Amino acid sequence: MLRPRALAALVLAAAGAAGVPAAPAAPRSPLEREISRIAASVARTRGLHFRRPVRPELLTPAAFGARVSRVVLHEYRPRDADVDQRALAALGAIPARSDLRTLQATSAKDQIAGFYDSRSKALVVRVGRTGGLDAIERITLAHELDHALTDQALGLPEDPTAVLATDAQLAASGLVEGDATVTMVVYGLGLSRGAVTAPPDAGALGGPSAAALPPFLRQALVYPYFDGSVFVNALRAEGGWRRVDAAYRALPSTTAQILFPARYLHGEGAIPPAPLGRLSRPWRRERVQTFGAAPLMWLFAAPGGRTSRSLPGPRARAAAWAGGTMALWTSGPRTALGVALVQRRGAQGLCGSVAAWYRRAFPDARGAARRAGERLAVRGSRQSAVVVCAGGQVRLGIGPVLAAARRLAGSARP
């Protein structure tokens, strides 16, 4: 999923081109002076310095929407979108025939008000009207300027482009967006210290069309801002903004570290699961990657894409995660998926949570005779699934037939 450095629901309205000076200068227009003041405030809040000017590119809504759509379609390659779509459909997170690439481009055009591109160093904003900036627009600009500032002073990790990005990419996104969100709120409230979190209304980040997104995609959209801001505040409580700066040199490696900041502070990383099973030809393995606590929590919160089916306490259940991988296999239009998870030492219930989630996500699936070690074995109209648990390892196999699901899940070891 393209994640431009943006606060999605807040519109930055301005007119004309303006620059953010690295050092005091003599801005030529009221807008330039206003942007310069906001940049100076952001730099003071973060204790960092701009090394060179940042010149926002201001576009009309139509031009901005076209620009964002082009960026999404360029960055989100068709093959990556196809793999994401197959995996998320197999997990019941999105409808089976979703066009993720088009969905992402359309929703981004409506939801994003500005973005910072760490590769081109462009800061692009949408022009809503002429004249100065109102209060909401000022704090939105503060958010974007934080990205430019931290990029210049500390360096930004690469933005993930896939919806199912690696767990390390999602974790780094939480740091980057959490940093900018806290800075934005500190600027907006005129605060210099204390814990500051993002506003409580998660829908505010997505704009009106966010409500139409499947819950998994909606949670993926808001996660880096909300959970990221809590993570950044935990670092600030330990050592102020310098502790946040240090995190750019030792990036969080798991979304569990973002959701549960003590794991980052204590250096608790991921435990690699034992290898998943394999399928023989004509099956082809398309992708193997990490699968983290945050995506697991989003699944638990909306089995089958319905929040009404949520498991009780999805965050607490996801806290049992200590490591995870996912492997997607294809054979023409057919899809098979394996997910391997490790239960955290001292935790309980991860196996039961995965089995209960699948039953709620696919309530039409019929039970099949279970083999030794299998917690779940079901056949559905579209796919079959097996959950195998042993020695703190949880295996989920999904395939068009039960035999394929068993081969993927059957390698759990004590």
C-alpha positions in Angstrom: 0.0 0.0 0.0 1.4 3.4 -0.9 1.9 5.4 2.2 2.8 8.9 1.2 4.1 11.0 4.2 0.7 12.5 4.7 -2.0 13.2 7.3 -4.8 11.9 5.2 -8.0 13.7 6.2 -6.7 17.3 6.8 -6.6 19.6 3.8 -3.7 22.0 3.4 -5.1 25.0 1.5 -2.6 27.6 0.2 -1.9 29.6 -2.9 1.3 30.2 -4.8 4.7 28.5 -4.5 6.6 29.0 -1.2 9.8 27.8 0.3 10.8 26.8 3.8 14.2 28.3 4.5 16.9 26.4 6.2 18.0 29.6 7.9 16.3 32.9 8.6 15.7 34.7 5.3 13.4 37.4 4.0 10.2 35.7 2.6 8.6 37.7 -0.1 4.9 37.0 0.6 2.6 36.5 3.7 2.3 32.9 2.8 6.0 32.4 2.7 6.4 34.1 6.0 3.7 31.9 7.5 5.3 28.7 6.2 8.6 29.9 7.5 7.2 30.4 11.0 5.6 26.9 11.0 8.9 25.4 9.9 10.8 27.2 12.6 8.3 25.9 15.2 8.5 22.3 14.0 12.3 22.5 14.1 12.2 23.9 17.7 9.8 21.2 18.8 11.9 18.4 17.3 15.3 19.9 18.3 16.5 19.5 14.7 17.5 21.9 11.9 16.5 22.1 8.3 19.7 21.8 6.2 18.1 23.1 3.0 14.9 24.8 1.8 11.8 22.7 1.3 9.6 24.1 -1.4 6.0 22.8 -1.4 4.4 22.1 -4.7 0.8 23.4 -4.5 -1.8 21.9 -6.8 -5.5 22.3 -7.4 -7.8 19.4 -6.2 -8.1 18.0 -9.7 -4.3 18.2 -10.4 -3.5 16.9 -7.0 -5.9 13.9 -7.4 -4.4 13.1 -10.7 -0.9 13.3 -9.3 -1.7 11.0 -6.4 -3.4 8.4 -8.6 -0.3 8.4 -10.9 2.0 7.9 -8.0 0.0 5.0 -6.6 -0.4 3.2 -9.9 3.4 3.7 -10.6 4.5 2.5 -7.1 2.0 -0.3 -6.6 3.0 -2.8 -9.3 0.3 -5.0 -10.8 2.1 -8.2 -9.6 2.4 -7.0 -6.0 -1.3 -6.0 -6.1 -2.3 -9.4 -7.4 -0.3 -11.2 -4.6 -1.8 -8.9 -2.0 -5.3 -9.4 -3.3 -5.0 -13.2 -3.3 -3.5 -13.3 0.2 -6.1 -10.9 1.7 -9.0 -12.7 0.0 -7.7 -16.1 1.3 -7.7 -14.6 4.8 -11.2 -13.2 4.3 -10.0 -9.6 4.8 -11.3 -8.3 1.4 -13.8 -9.6 -1.1 -12.4 -12.3 -3.4 -12.7 -10.2 -6.6 -11.3 -6.9 -5.2 -9.2 -4.8 -7.5 -6.7 -3.6 -4.9 -4.7 -1.4 -7.3 -7.7 0.6 -8.4 -9.1 0.7 -4.9 -5.8 2.1 -3.6 -5.6 4.7 -6.3 -9.2 5.8 -5.9 -9.2 6.0 -2.1 -5.8 7.8 -2.0 -7.0 10.5 -4.4 -9.9 11.2 -2.1 -8.2 10.8 1.3 -4.8 12.3 0.9 -4.3 16.0 1.3 -0.6 16.2 1.0 2.5 14.0 0.9 6.3 14.1 1.3 8.3 11.9 -1.0 11.6 10.9 0.6 13.1 9.9 -2.7 12.4 13.0 -4.8 12.2 15.3 -1.7 9.0 16.7 -3.1 6.4 18.0 -0.6 3.1 18.2 -2.5 -0.1 19.7 -1.1 -3.6 20.2 -2.3 -4.9 23.8 -2.8 -8.4 24.2 -1.4 -8.6 28.0 -1.6 -6.6 31.1 -1.9 -5.2 33.2 1.0 -3.7 32.1 4.3 -3.9 29.0 6.3 -6.4 28.2 8.9 -5.6 26.3 12.2 -6.2 22.8 10.8 -4.2 23.6 7.7 -1.3 24.9 9.8 -1.0 21.7 11.8 -1.3 19.6 8.7 1.6 21.5 7.2 3.5 20.9 10.5 3.0 17.2 10.0 4.5 17.2 6.5 7.3 19.5 7.4 8.3 17.1 10.2 8.8 14.4 7.5 11.0 16.7 5.5 12.9 17.8 8.6 13.6 14.2 9.9 14.5 13.1 6.4 17.2 15.8 6.2 18.4 15.4 9.8 18.0 11.6 10.3 17.0 9.9 7.1 13.7 8.2 6.5 13.2 4.5 5.8 11.7 3.5 2.5 7.9 3.8 2.3 6.2 0.4 1.9 4.2 0.1 -1.3 2.3 -3.2 -0.8 -0.8 -3.5 1.4 0.8 -6.6 3.0 4.2 -5.0 3.5 6.9 -6.7 5.6 6.5 -6.4 9.4 9.7 -4.4 9.5 8.4 -1.9 6.9 5.1 -1.5 8.8 7.0 -1.0 12.1 9.2 1.7 10.5 6.1 3.4 9.2 4.7 3.5 12.7 7.8 5.4 13.9 7.8 7.9 11.0 4.1 8.7 11.1 4.0 8.6 14.9 6.8 11.1 15.0 5.0 13.5 12.6 1.6 13.1 14.3 3.0 13.9 17.8 5.0 16.8 16.4 1.8 18.1 14.7 -0.3 17.9 17.9 2.5 19.5 20.0 2.6 22.3 17.5 -1.2 22.6 17.4 -1.6 22.7 21.1 1.5 24.8 21.8 3.0 22.1 24.0 6.7 21.4 24.5 6.5 18.3 26.6 4.1 15.6 27.9 2.4 12.7 26.2 0.4 13.7 23.2 -1.7 11.3 21.1 -3.6 11.5 17.9 -7.3 12.5 18.0 -9.6 9.6 19.1 -11.7 9.4 15.9 -10.0 6.9 13.7 -12.3 7.8 10.8 -10.9 11.3 10.7 -7.7 10.0 9.1 -9.4 8.5 6.1 -12.0 11.1 5.0 -15.5 10.2 4.0 -14.6 7.3 1.6 -12.6 5.5 4.3 -15.8 4.1 5.8 -16.3 2.2 2.5 -12.9 0.5 2.8 -12.8 -3.1 4.2 -12.0 -2.9 7.9 -8.5 -4.5 7.4 -7.5 -1.8 4.9 -9.0 0.9 7.1 -7.0 -0.3 10.1 -3.9 -0.4 8.0 -4.5 3.2 7.0 -4.8 4.6 10.5 -2.3 2.3 12.4 0.9 4.3 11.7 -0.7 7.5 13.0 -2.5 6.2 16.1 -0.4 3.3 17.3 2.7 5.1 16.0 2.0 8.2 18.1 1.6 6.0 21.2 5.0 4.3 20.4 6.7 7.7 19.9 5.3 9.0 23.2 6.7 5.9 25.0 10.1 6.7 23.6 9.8 10.4 24.6 8.9 9.3 28.1 12.1 7.3 28.3 14.5 10.0 26.9 12.7 12.8 25.1 13.0 13.5 21.4 16.6 12.3 21.5 15.3 8.8 22.2 13.0 9.2 19.2 16.0 10.3 17.1 17.9 7.3 18.2 15.1 5.0 16.9 15.9 6.1 13.4 19.3 4.6 13.8 17.9 1.4 15.3 14.5 1.1 13.6 11.7 -0.9 15.2 11.7 -4.3 13.6 8.2 -5.6 14.4 4.7 -4.2 14.6 4.5 -5.8 18.0 7.2 -3.3 19.1 4.9 -0.5 17.9 1.7 -1.9 19.5 3.6 -2.8 22.7 6.5 -0.3 23.0 8.1 -2.1 26.0 9.2 -4.8 23.6 11.2 -2.2 21.6 12.6 -0.6 24.7 13.6 -4.1 26.0 15.1 -5.2 22.7 12.5 -8.0 22.1 12.5 -8.9 18.5 10.8 -11.7 16.5 11.4 -15.4 16.8 11.5 -17.0 13.4 8.9 -19.8 13.0 9.8 -23.3 11.8 9.5 -23.5 7.9 6.1 -24.0 6.4 5.2 -26.9 4.1 5.6 -26.7 0.4 3.5 -27.5 -2.6 4.7 -29.3 -5.8 4.2 -28.3 -9.4 2.2 -26.8 -11.0 2.1 -24.7 -7.8 4.6 -21.8 -7.7 5.6 -19.9 -4.5 5.0 -16.2 -5.2 6.1 -14.6 -2.0 7.5 -15.4 1.5 7.6 -12.6 4.0 7.1 -11.8 7.7 3.6 -11.6 9.1 3.3 -9.5 12.2 1.2 -8.8 15.2 -0.6 -5.7 13.7 -2.1 -7.6 10.7 -3.0 -10.4 13.0 -4.9 -8.0 15.2 -6.7 -6.5 12.3 -7.8 -9.9 11.2 -9.0 -10.7 14.7 -10.9 -7.4 14.9 -12.9 -8.1 11.7 -13.2 -11.8 10.7 -14.4 -12.1 7.1 -14.3 -8.3 6.8 -17.0 -7.8 9.4 -16.4 -6.0 12.7 -19.6 -7.5 14.1 -17.7 -10.9 14.1 -14.7 -9.5 16.1 -13.1 -11.8 18.6 -13.1 -10.4 22.1 -10.0 -8.4 22.9 -8.2 -8.6 19.5 -5.2 -6.5 20.7 -4.7 -8.7 23.8 -4.9 -11.8 21.6 -2.4 -10.4 19.1 -0.1 -9.8 22.1 0.6 -13.5 22.1 2.5 -13.1 18.8 6.3 -13.6 19.0 7.0 -14.2 15.3 5.4 -14.9 12.0 5.8 -15.7 8.3 3.5 -16.0 5.3 3.9 -17.8 2.1 1.6 -17.4 -0.9 1.4 -20.0 -3.7 -0.4 -19.8 -7.0 -1.3 -22.1 -9.8 -3.1 -20.2 -12.5 -6.2 -18.7 -10.9 -5.9 -20.9 -7.8 -4.4 -19.6 -4.6 -2.9 -21.3 -1.5 -1.6 -19.6 1.6 0.4 -20.7 4.6 0.9 -18.6 7.8 3.3 -19.7 10.5 3.2 -18.0 14.0 5.2 -18.4 17.2 3.5 -17.9 20.5 5.3 -15.6 22.9 6.9 -17.3 25.9 4.5 -17.2 28.8 1.5 -16.3 26.6 -1.5 -18.6 25.9 -4.3 -19.0 23.5 -2.8 -18.1 20.1 -3.8 -21.4 18.6 -7.3 -21.0 19.8 -7.5 -17.4 18.6 -6.5 -18.4 15.1 -8.9 -21.3 14.9 -11.8 -19.1 16.3 -11.0 -16.3 13.9 -11.1 -18.6 10.9 -14.4 -20.1 11.9 -15.9 -16.6 12.2 -14.3 -15.4 9.0 -15.7 -18.3 7.0 -18.9 -19.4 8.8 -20.1 -21.5 5.9 -17.0 -23.8 6.1 -17.9 -27.4 7.1 -15.9 -29.4 9.6 -13.7 -32.3 8.3 -12.2 -35.2 10.1 -9.2 -33.9 12.0 -5.8 -35.6 12.1 -3.4 -35.7 15.1 -2.3 -32.2 16.0 -5.0 -30.4 14.0 -7.0 -27.8 15.9 -9.1 -27.1 12.9 -9.9 -28.8 9.6 -12.7 -27.4 7.4 -13.9 -27.4 3.8 -15.6 -24.4 2.3 -17.2 -23.5 -1.0 -14.1 -21.6 -2.1 -11.3 -23.0 0.0 -10.3 -25.4 2.8 -8.2 -24.7 5.8 -6.2 -26.5 8.5 -4.8 -25.2 11.8 -2.0 -27.2 13.4 -0.5 -26.4 16.8 2.5 -27.9 18.6 5.1 -26.6 21.0 4.2 -22.9 20.7 4.1 -23.1 16.9 0.8 -22.3 15.1 0.4 -23.2 11.4 -2.5 -22.1 9.2 -2.8 -23.7 5.8 -5.4 -22.5 3.2 -5.9 -24.1 -0.2 -8.5 -25.0 -2.8 -8.6 -28.5 -1.4 -7.9 -29.9 2.1 -4.8 -31.8 1.0 -3.1 -28.6 -0.1 -4.0 -26.8 3.1 -2.6 -29.8 5.1 0.7 -29.8 3.2 1.2 -26.1 4.0 0.3 -26.4 7.7 1.7 -29.9 8.3 5.3 -28.9 9.3 4.6 -27.6 12.8 7.2 -29.1 15.2 7.4 -29.3 19.0 
